[in-house]
C-alpha cells in the first residue's frame, strides 16, 4: 500500500471516531506488586455499576493480567488485530458487571515500536470499534517502559498507584519525573493502596508530595485511599474481583468512592476528549515527542 493511501485511511478512520467522546484513564505504578491491575479491574466494575460503558485495555504486556485475575479465557488478543486477522470487536471479552476487556499481546511487542502500517491498523481498529465506550481504562505494565510512557502521555487522566514502601515511592517519583519532564504530563492522580489507615494514606501522599514539590513541576491530587484488606487476597484466590465477591468490604467501598469521583472528572472540551487524539498521541514516533 502506498503511504498516501495509508494517510487517507487514517484520516477517514479519525473522522469516524470524532463522534465518540471517550474518557481515557491510564492506571500505572512505578513498580510491580502495588495492586495496580486490581485497582484497574475493580474501578472498571464500579464505573460500570454507575452506568458507564467501560472498556479495559490490558496493556500489561508480558503478563496479560486481567484475564488471569478473572479466570477468563482468551483466544485472540491485540496482536491478532494488528496483523489484520480479526477486528477489534472480535477480541473483546466480557467481564463481570458488563465491563469489556481488550487482552494485551503476550510477549514484549512494544506499541511504540510498531511499523507505520501497524500504527494505521491500530487507529483504524479503534475507529471501527462498534462496541460503545464511555470510559477507556488502560491498565499499563509496571515500570517505566516506552509502552507505559506512551499510554500515560496519551491519556487524559493518569492514576499512579502507590503503596507505603520506599521502593514504591521512589519508582512512582521516577515515573512522574520522566512523564513531566519529557512528555508534558503535569497532573497526576494518586491512589494510596494497601494502607493500614486513612492517616497512613495521607502520610504516604505527603511523603510523595514533599519530593515532587521540591524537584518537579507537577500537580498531585490524592484521589483514593484504599485500605489493606484481607478480602482482596481472598477474592484473588477465587479468581474474582473483590468488588464482586465482597461488595461491602473496606477496599470495595474505597473503590466505589473513587469511581464516583472519576465519573465526574470532566471530559476536555477540545479534541483530546476523542479516541483519535488518544491514538494519535499513542503512536507518535519518539522523534515527535519533544524529548529533552
ROLUMSE-743140 format. One record per residue: residue in one letter; y, z negated, x of N, C-alpha, C in turn. Coordinates in steps of 0.02 Angstrom, whole numbers, plus 50000, padded with zeros to 5 digits. Each point is the difference from the previous one (the first is absolute). Layout:
<rs>
(r A,(Y,Z,X),(Y,Z,X),(Y,Z,X))
...
</rs>
This chain:
<rs>
(r X,(49940,50000,50042),(50060,50000,49958),(50062,50000,50044))
(r X,(50050,50041,49982),(50061,50001,50040),(50041,49937,49987))
(r X,(50039,49982,50050),(50036,49937,49994),(50050,50000,49943))
(r X,(50031,50059,49987),(50051,49999,49946),(49967,49990,49932))
(r X,(49938,50025,49993),(49964,49988,49936),(49985,49925,49993))
(r X,(49983,49971,50057),(49987,49929,50002),(50059,49960,49975))
(r X,(50060,50020,50023),(50061,49965,49981),(50014,50011,49926))
(r X,(49988,50062,49976),(50009,50013,49928),(49953,49955,49959))
(r X,(49938,49995,50023),(49951,49957,49966),(50026,49928,49995))
(r X,(50025,49976,50057),(50025,49932,50002),(50058,49992,49951))
(r X,(50045,50048,50002),(50060,49995,49958),(49981,49998,49926))
(r X,(49953,50043,49980),(49982,50001,49928),(49965,49935,49981))
(r X,(49960,49975,50047),(49966,49936,49988),(50051,49944,49992))
(r X,(50050,50000,50042),(50051,49947,49998),(50040,50003,49935))
(r X,(50014,50061,49978),(50039,50006,49938),(49962,49969,49941))
(r X,(49934,50012,50000),(49959,49971,49946),(50003,49924,50001))
(r X,(49999,49973,50061),(49998,49927,50006),(50065,49967,49981))
(r X,(50053,50038,49998),(50065,49972,49982),(49997,49960,49935))
(r X,(49953,50019,49957),(49998,49969,49934),(49972,49929,50003))
(r X,(49965,49984,50053),(49965,49937,50001),(50035,49948,50044))
(r X,(50034,49954,49968),(50032,49946,50038),(49947,49947,50014))
(r X,(49990,49985,50062),(49947,49953,50018),(50027,49948,50048))
(r X,(49981,49938,49988),(50019,49945,50045),(49948,49998,50055))
(r X,(50021,50008,50062),(49953,49999,50056),(50008,49936,50041))
(r X,(49948,49960,50001),(50002,49936,50036),(49945,50001,50053))
(r X,(50018,49990,50063),(49947,49995,50049),(49990,49927,50018))
(r X,(49936,49983,50010),(49983,49930,50014),(49969,49999,50069))
(r X,(50031,49962,50044),(49979,50002,50069),(49999,49929,50029))
(r X,(49971,49994,50058),(49999,49935,50035),(49992,50018,50072))
(r X,(50031,49964,50044),(49996,50019,50070),(49930,49998,50028))
(r X,(49956,49959,49969),(49933,49994,50028),(49949,49995,49943))
(r X,(49936,50005,50019),(49947,49993,49950),(49991,49927,49981))
(r X,(49964,49989,49945),(49982,49931,49982),(50054,49961,49964))
(r X,(50055,50034,49981),(50053,49963,49965),(49993,50006,49923))
(r X,(49949,50036,49977),(49988,50005,49928),(50038,50057,49967))
(r X,(50017,50050,50040),(50043,50055,49976),(49967,50041,49943))
(r X,(49937,50019,50010),(49966,50040,49948),(49990,49959,49937))
(r X,(49986,49936,50009),(49994,49956,49942),(50065,49997,49960))
(r X,(50056,49996,50036),(50066,50000,49967),(50010,50067,49965))
(r X,(49984,50055,50034),(50011,50067,49971),(49962,50009,49935))
(r X,(49935,49985,50001),(49958,50012,49942),(50017,49955,49942))
(r X,(50011,49936,50015),(50016,49953,49945),(50069,50014,49972))
(r X,(50047,50020,50043),(50066,50019,49975),(49995,50062,49956))
(r X,(49959,50047,50021),(49991,50061,49960),(49975,49982,49930))
(r X,(49952,49954,49997),(49971,49981,49935),(50051,49961,49958))
(r X,(50039,49957,50033),(50050,49962,49963),(50054,50047,49972))
(r X,(50019,50051,50039),(50049,50049,49975),(49971,50040,49942))
(r X,(49936,50015,50005),(49967,50037,49947),(49998,49959,49935))
(r X,(49989,49935,50008),(50001,49956,49941),(50069,49998,49967))
(r X,(50051,50016,50039),(50068,50001,49973),(50016,50069,49968))
(r X,(49950,50043,49998),(50009,50065,49967),(50019,50056,50047))
(r X,(50000,49989,50066),(50016,50053,50047),(49938,50042,50016))
(r X,(50010,50064,50011),(49944,50043,50023),(50001,49997,50076))
(r X,(49948,49969,50028),(50000,49985,50072),(49947,50041,50037))
(r X,(50023,50032,50054),(49954,50037,50044),(50004,49967,50068))
(r X,(49941,49981,50028),(49998,49970,50066),(49975,50053,50049))
(r X,(50040,50013,50051),(49979,50045,50054),(49973,49955,50055))
(r X,(49934,50002,50009),(49969,49957,50050),(50005,50035,50067))
(r X,(50052,49983,50036),(50013,50034,50064),(49976,49959,50059))
(r X,(49958,49950,49986),(49972,49959,50054),(49941,50039,50029))
(r X,(50017,50048,50042),(49954,50054,50015),(49930,49981,50023))
(r X,(49996,49962,50054),(49935,49986,50028),(49955,49963,49952))
(r X,(50029,49961,49956),(49960,49953,49961),(49986,50022,49929))
(r X,(50045,50042,49973),(49994,50018,49929),(49983,49938,49959))
(r X,(50045,49952,50005),(49989,49933,49974),(49992,49993,49926))
(r X,(50042,50036,49963),(50006,49986,49928),(49933,50007,49965))
(r X,(49964,50055,50015),(49938,50011,49964),(49947,49948,50019))
(r X,(50001,49980,50064),(49952,49949,50023),(50014,49934,49964))
(r X,(50064,49982,49997),(50018,49936,49970),(49983,49996,49927))
(r X,(50003,50057,49967),(49987,50000,49927),(49931,50026,49983))
(r X,(49959,50014,50052),(49932,50024,49986),(49999,50067,49965))
(r X,(50050,50043,50013),(50002,50065,49967),(49967,50052,50044))
(r X,(49969,50049,49968),(49969,50053,50039),(50048,50058,50011))
(r X,(50005,50021,50062),(50045,50054,50017),(49960,50059,50027))
(r X,(50011,50058,49969),(49963,50058,50024),(50046,50048,50038))
(r X,(50060,50008,49974),(50048,50045,50034),(50063,49960,50015))
(r X,(50036,50020,50052),(50061,49964,50017),(50056,50050,50018))
(r X,(50054,49974,50026),(50059,50041,50013),(49985,50058,50047))
(r X,(49954,49991,50046),(49985,50054,50048),(49972,50061,49963))
(r X,(49963,49989,49946),(49972,50056,49961),(50055,50037,49962))
(r X,(50054,49963,49984),(50057,50032,49967),(50037,50043,50051))
(r X,(50010,49972,50060),(50038,50037,50051),(49963,50063,50022))
(r X,(49933,49997,49998),(49962,50060,50021),(49996,50051,49944))
(r X,(50028,49982,49941),(50001,50048,49944),(49937,50001,49959))
(r X,(49952,49955,50014),(49937,50000,49962),(50011,49979,49928))
(r X,(50042,49949,49990),(50010,49973,49933),(50074,49985,49988))
(r X,(50017,49990,49937),(50068,49981,49981),(50008,49924,50009))
(r X,(50062,49978,50006),(50013,49929,50007),(49972,49960,49940))
(r X,(50008,50028,49940),(49975,49965,49941),(49925,49988,50003))
(r X,(49964,50044,50037),(49927,49994,50004),(49977,49942,50043))
(r X,(50042,49976,50046),(49978,49945,50044),(50023,49932,49975))
(r X,(50043,50000,49949),(50026,49936,49975),(49944,49961,49965))
(r X,(49992,49937,50019),(49949,49960,49966),(50035,49946,49958))
(r X,(49966,49981,49947),(50027,49950,49954),(49982,49930,50024))
(r X,(50051,49957,50003),(49988,49930,50018),(50011,49956,49939))
(r X,(49994,49935,50008),(50010,49954,49944),(50070,50005,49970))
(r X,(50006,49983,49937),(50064,49999,49964),(50035,50068,49999))
(r X,(49961,50053,50007),(50029,50067,49994),(50037,50024,50062))
(r X,(49995,49963,50057),(50033,50027,50060),(49959,50059,50027))
(r X,(50034,50044,50035),(49967,50059,50030),(50006,49992,50076))
(r X,(49949,50022,50035),(49999,49994,50073),(49985,50067,50032))
(r X,(50041,50019,50049),(49985,50059,50042),(49968,49973,50064))
(r X,(49935,50012,50011),(49969,49973,50060),(50025,50037,50062))
(r X,(50006,49962,50054),(50023,50029,50063),(49946,50042,50031))
(r X,(50020,50039,50049),(49951,50034,50042),(49970,49946,50044))
(r X,(49935,50002,50008),(49971,49952,50048),(50004,50035,50067))
(r X,(50004,49961,50052),(50012,50030,50065),(50072,49991,50018))
(r X,(50023,50035,50051),(50066,49983,50026),(50050,50057,49993))
(r X,(49987,50047,49955),(50048,50055,49994),(50068,49972,49980))
(r X,(50051,50024,50033),(50066,49971,49990),(50044,50045,49958))
(r X,(50033,49971,49950),(50044,50040,49958),(50053,50036,50042))
(r X,(50023,49967,50052),(50054,50029,50040),(49975,50053,50048))
(r X,(49933,50008,50004),(49973,50051,50044),(49970,50058,49962))
(r X,(50015,50003,49936),(49974,50055,49959),(50032,50066,50021))
(r X,(49962,50053,49993),(50028,50066,50014),(50049,50017,49944))
(r X,(50049,50045,50013),(50049,50019,49949),(49968,50021,49934))
(r X,(49945,50037,50003),(49967,50022,49938),(49974,49940,49961))
(r X,(49977,49948,50037),(49976,49940,49966),(50057,49960,49971))
(r X,(50058,50001,50035),(50060,49969,49971),(50015,50031,49933))
(r X,(50000,50066,50000),(50014,50037,49938),(49947,49982,49947))
(r X,(49939,49994,50024),(49945,49983,49954),(50008,49932,49969))
(r X,(50024,49953,50040),(50010,49932,49976),(50056,49999,49947))
(r X,(50054,50034,50015),(50056,50003,49953),(49978,50035,49936))
(r X,(49964,50054,50008),(49978,50037,49941),(49951,49958,49959))
(r X,(49956,49963,50035),(49951,49958,49965),(50035,49950,49955))
(r X,(50052,49968,50028),(50036,49951,49960),(50042,50033,49945))
(r X,(50026,50059,50016),(50043,50033,49951),(49960,50024,49939))
(r X,(49935,50012,50012),(49958,50024,49944),(49962,49943,49967))
(r X,(50016,49940,50019),(49965,49941,49973),(50012,49996,49924))
(r X,(49945,49998,49964),(50007,49996,49926),(49999,49928,49976))
(r X,(49973,49956,50041),(49998,49929,49983),(50070,49972,49998))
(r X,(50022,49972,49943),(50068,49973,49998),(50007,49937,50042))
(r X,(50056,49994,50036),(50010,49943,50045),(50071,49971,49990))
(r X,(50004,49934,49993),(50066,49966,50002),(50011,49969,50068))
(r X,(49946,49971,50028),(50005,49966,50064),(49945,50025,50047))
(r X,(50020,50021,50060),(49952,50018,50052),(50002,49944,50051))
(r X,(49944,49964,50006),(49995,49946,50050),(49960,50027,50059))
(r X,(50029,49996,50059),(49966,50025,50060),(49975,49941,50040))
(r X,(49934,49992,50003),(49971,49946,50039),(49989,50027,50071))
(r X,(50045,49983,50045),(49998,50029,50067),(49951,49962,50045))
(r X,(49983,50031,50056),(49956,49968,50048),(50037,49942,50034))
(r X,(49961,49956,50030),(50030,49946,50039),(50025,50029,50066))
(r X,(50050,49966,50029),(50023,50023,50065),(50059,50047,49994))
(r X,(50016,50033,50056),(50060,50042,50002),(49980,50069,50024))
(r X,(49967,50037,49956),(49981,50068,50018),(50053,50048,49971))
(r X,(49996,50063,50020),(50044,50051,49971),(49993,50001,49924))
(r X,(49938,49991,49978),(49985,50002,49929),(50040,49947,49962))
(r X,(49997,49939,50026),(50035,49944,49968),(50075,50013,49999))
(r X,(50026,50024,50056),(50072,50013,50005),(50021,50055,49951))
(r X,(49959,50053,49996),(50016,50055,49954),(50004,49976,49928))
(r X,(49948,49965,49979),(49998,49978,49930),(50057,49951,49986))
(r X,(50011,49954,50046),(50052,49949,49988),(50068,50032,49998))
(r X,(50012,50047,50045),(50066,50032,50002),(50013,50040,49937))
(r X,(49947,50028,49972),(50009,50044,49942),(50004,49961,49934))
(r X,(49981,49937,50000),(49998,49962,49937),(50069,49972,49983))
(r X,(50009,49985,49936),(50064,49970,49980),(50001,49925,50013))
(r X,(49942,49969,49996),(49996,49928,50013),(49944,49988,50049))
(r X,(50014,49960,50051),(49949,49983,50049),(49985,49925,49994))
(r X,(49938,49985,49980),(49979,49930,49996),(49963,49983,50064))
(r X,(50021,49947,50033),(49966,49979,50061),(49964,49934,49985))
(r X,(49934,50002,50005),(49960,49940,49986),(49992,49961,50065))
(r X,(50019,49936,49997),(49999,49958,50061),(49965,49934,49983))
(r X,(49961,49975,50048),(49975,49932,49989),(50023,49955,50057))
(r X,(49989,49935,49991),(50032,49952,50045),(49959,49990,50064))
(r X,(49999,50052,50040),(49971,49992,50067),(50042,50042,50047))
(r X,(50007,49977,50062),(50046,50033,50046),(49989,50075,50007))
(r X,(49936,50022,50004),(49988,50072,50012),(50022,50041,49939))
(r X,(49994,49972,49940),(50022,50036,49940),(50076,50009,50001))
(r X,(50035,49947,50020),(50073,50003,50002),(50024,50048,50054))
(r X,(49970,49997,50059),(50023,50045,50054),(49984,50073,49984))
(r X,(49942,50011,49968),(49981,50069,49983),(50045,50028,49944))
(r X,(50016,49957,49951),(50044,50022,49946),(50069,50017,50029))
(r X,(50023,49958,50047),(50065,50011,50033),(49999,50067,50037))
(r X,(49946,50013,50038),(49995,50062,50038),(50002,50061,49955))
(r X,(49966,49995,49943),(49999,50055,49951),(50070,50013,49972))
(r X,(50034,49946,49982),(50068,50007,49971),(50049,50027,50052))
(r X,(49989,49980,50062),(50043,50023,50054),(49996,50076,50007))
(r X,(49939,50026,50002),(49991,50073,50008),(50025,50037,49938))
(r X,(49984,49974,49941),(50022,50034,49938),(50076,50000,49993))
(r X,(50032,49946,50022),(50073,49998,49992),(50034,50040,50055))
(r X,(49976,49993,50061),(50033,50032,50057),(49989,50075,50001))
(r X,(49938,50022,49986),(49983,50071,50009),(49995,50039,49935))
(r X,(49995,49965,49943),(49986,50036,49938),(50049,49984,49944))
(r X,(50052,49963,50016),(50053,49988,49951),(49982,49956,49941))
(r X,(49945,49962,50004),(49983,49954,49945),(50038,49934,50012))
(r X,(50040,49981,49951),(50043,49941,50010),(49980,49941,49957))
(r X,(49963,50014,49946),(49983,49946,49953),(49925,49989,49998))
(r X,(49981,49937,50005),(49928,49984,49997),(49990,49943,49950))
(r X,(49948,50008,49960),(49983,49948,49951),(49940,49961,50028))
(r X,(50010,49936,50009),(49949,49960,50034),(49955,49964,49950))
(r X,(49934,50005,50011),(49951,49962,49960),(49969,49949,50047))
(r X,(50013,49936,49987),(49968,49947,50039),(49932,49987,49967))
(r X,(49946,50014,50036),(49934,49997,49970),(49959,49943,50030))
(r X,(49955,49973,49959),(49952,49948,50021),(50035,49939,50028))
(r X,(50054,49979,49967),(50036,49941,50025),(49977,49938,49961))
(r X,(50008,49942,50030),(49974,49938,49970),(50047,49971,49947))
(r X,(50063,50021,50002),(50048,49973,49951),(50060,50046,49997))
(r X,(50040,49990,49948),(50062,50037,49992),(50045,49990,50061))
(r X,(50002,49937,50023),(50041,49983,50057),(49977,50038,50062))
(r X,(49934,50003,50010),(49974,50036,50058),(50019,50074,49997))
(r X,(49999,50028,49940),(50020,50070,49990),(50073,50011,50019))
(r X,(50043,49953,49978),(50071,50006,50015),(50013,49991,50075))
(r X,(49962,49955,50031),(50008,49989,50072),(49977,50061,50040))
(r X,(49946,50031,49976),(49975,50061,50033),(50053,50055,49998))
(r X,(50032,50007,49941),(50053,50050,49993),(50059,49983,50046))
(r X,(50015,49935,50004),(50056,49978,50043),(49985,50016,50074))
(r X,(49937,49990,50020),(49980,50016,50070),(50013,50074,50014))
(r X,(49980,50040,49951),(50006,50073,50009),(50073,50021,50003))
(r X,(50040,49973,49954),(50071,50020,49998),(50039,49975,50061))
(r X,(49978,49943,50028),(50033,49976,50060),(49996,50053,50055))
(r X,(49942,50031,50007),(49991,50050,50053),(50034,50066,49981))
(r X,(49992,50022,49937),(50029,50065,49981),(50076,49996,49999))
(r X,(50029,49944,49977),(50073,49994,49998),(50030,50004,50069))
(r X,(49961,49975,50048),(50026,49997,50068),(49997,50069,50034))
(r X,(49945,50036,49987),(49989,50061,50040),(50002,50066,49962))
(r X,(49995,49998,49933),(49996,50063,49962),(50055,50004,49948))
(r X,(50016,50062,49982),(50049,50010,49948),(49963,50017,49935))
(r X,(49967,49949,49971),(49960,50012,49940),(50015,49948,49947))
(r X,(49978,50016,49940),(50010,49955,49944),(49930,49980,49974))
(r X,(49984,49936,50002),(49935,49977,49976),(50009,49963,49934))
(r X,(49952,50011,49956),(50001,49964,49936),(49930,49971,49989))
(r X,(49996,49936,49986),(49935,49969,49986),(49984,50014,49926))
(r X,(49950,50042,49988),(49987,50019,49930),(49940,49964,49970))
(r X,(49957,49971,50043),(49942,49964,49972),(49975,49949,50050))
(r X,(49978,49943,49972),(49964,49950,50040),(49932,49993,49966))
(r X,(49948,50023,50034),(49933,49998,49970),(49960,49944,50034))
(r X,(49978,49951,49960),(49966,49943,50030),(49930,50017,50025))
(r X,(49978,49962,50050),(49930,50004,50021),(49959,49977,49941))
(r X,(49947,50036,49983),(49965,49987,49937),(49926,50018,50011))
(r X,(49957,49950,49994),(49928,50011,50009),(49972,50056,49955))
(r X,(50032,50007,49941),(49975,50049,49952),(50008,50072,50025))
(r X,(50046,50010,50047),(50009,50067,50029),(49936,50020,50037))
(r X,(49974,49952,50039),(49938,50013,50037),(49940,50008,49952))
(r X,(49999,49958,49948),(49944,50004,49952),(49999,50068,49966))
(r X,(50059,50025,49982),(50005,50066,49967),(49977,50055,50048))
(r X,(50020,49994,50064),(49981,50050,50050),(49924,50004,50006))
(r X,(49968,49943,49997),(49927,50000,50006),(49968,50037,49941))
(r X,(50034,49999,49943),(49973,50036,49941),(50023,50073,49999))
(r X,(50036,50022,50052),(50031,50067,50002),(50043,50012,49938))
(r X,(50040,49950,49985),(50047,50005,49944),(50069,49979,50025))
(r X,(50051,50022,49964),(50068,49977,50015),(50009,49930,49970))
(r X,(50036,49957,50036),(50005,49931,49976),(50038,49996,49934))
(r X,(50046,50046,49989),(50039,49999,49938),(49956,50015,49939))
(r X,(49944,50034,50014),(49954,50019,49946),(49953,49942,49984))
(r X,(49973,49967,50053),(49950,49947,49989),(50033,49933,49986))
(r X,(50057,49988,50034),(50034,49935,49992),(50073,50012,49981))
(r X,(50013,50023,49939),(50069,50020,49983),(50051,49944,50002))
(r X,(49976,49937,49995),(50047,49944,49998),(50004,49962,50066))
(r X,(49962,50022,50049),(50000,49964,50064),(50068,50008,50034))
(r X,(50021,49952,50043),(50068,50004,50029),(50018,50066,50033))
(r X,(49952,50030,50037),(50014,50065,50033),(50015,50054,49948))
(r X,(49963,49999,49944),(50011,50050,49947),(50069,49990,49968))
(r X,(50019,49938,49989),(50065,49987,49969),(50056,50025,50046))
(r X,(49991,49991,50066),(50051,50022,50048),(50005,50076,50001))
(r X,(49943,50034,49995),(49999,50074,50000),(50032,50026,49935))
(r X,(49986,49967,49944),(50029,50022,49936),(50076,49993,50002))
(r X,(50023,49946,50032),(50072,49990,50005),(50031,50054,50045))
(r X,(49964,50020,50054),(50024,50054,50043),(50002,50066,49961))
(r X,(49950,50012,49958),(49997,50062,49960),(50060,50004,49952))
(r X,(50018,49943,49970),(50058,49999,49955),(50063,50021,50038))
(r X,(50006,49974,50062),(50058,50018,50041),(49998,50073,50019))
(r X,(49942,50022,50024),(49994,50070,50025),(50012,50049,49944))
(r X,(49981,49982,49939),(50011,50044,49943),(50074,50011,49986))
(r X,(50041,49954,50025),(50073,50006,49988),(50038,50029,50059))
(r X,(49966,50010,50057),(50035,50029,50057),(50025,50069,49980))
(r X,(50064,50013,50011),(50028,50062,49973),(49972,50063,50034))
(r X,(49994,50052,49960),(49984,50066,50028),(50065,50028,50026))
(r X,(50001,50028,50059),(50062,50030,50024),(50022,50056,49953))
(r X,(50065,50006,49991),(50027,50052,49955),(49995,50068,50032))
(r X,(49993,50001,50067),(49999,50064,50035),(49928,50024,50009))
(r X,(49993,50055,50036),(49935,50033,50006),(49946,49955,50030))
(r X,(50018,49946,50034),(49949,49960,50032),(49954,49966,49949))
(r X,(50019,50004,49936),(49956,49974,49948),(49943,50047,49984))
(r X,(50003,50061,50027),(49950,50049,49983),(49943,50000,50051))
(r X,(49943,50019,49975),(49942,50004,50044),(50011,50048,50058))
(r X,(50036,50054,49987),(50006,50050,50054),(50041,49973,50058))
(r X,(50046,49954,49985),(50039,49971,50055),(49954,49958,50043))
(r X,(49958,49961,49967),(49951,49959,50036),(49957,50045,50045))
(r X,(49977,50056,49973),(49956,50043,50039),(50036,50037,50055))
(r X,(50061,50022,49986),(50038,50034,50052),(50011,49953,50059))
(r X,(50016,49938,49983),(50011,49949,50052),(49935,49989,50039))
(r X,(49945,49997,49961),(49936,49984,50029),(49977,50051,50050))
(r X,(50012,50063,49986),(49971,50052,50043),(50050,50030,50050))
(r X,(50060,49972,50002),(50048,50024,50050),(49970,49991,50069))
(r X,(50003,50050,50042),(49974,49991,50068),(50044,49949,50038))
(r X,(49970,49972,50052),(50034,49949,50040),(50069,50022,50023))
(r X,(50005,50064,50017),(50063,50025,50029),(50058,49990,49953))
(r X,(49986,50000,49935),(50055,49996,49951),(50020,49928,49985))
(r X,(49968,49953,50032),(50008,49932,49976),(50056,49962,50033))
(r X,(50034,50032,50046),(50055,49965,50033),(49975,49941,50040))
(r X,(49945,50009,50035),(49975,49945,50042),(50048,49989,50057))
(r X,(50012,49937,50014),(50049,49984,50053),(49966,50005,50068))
</rs>
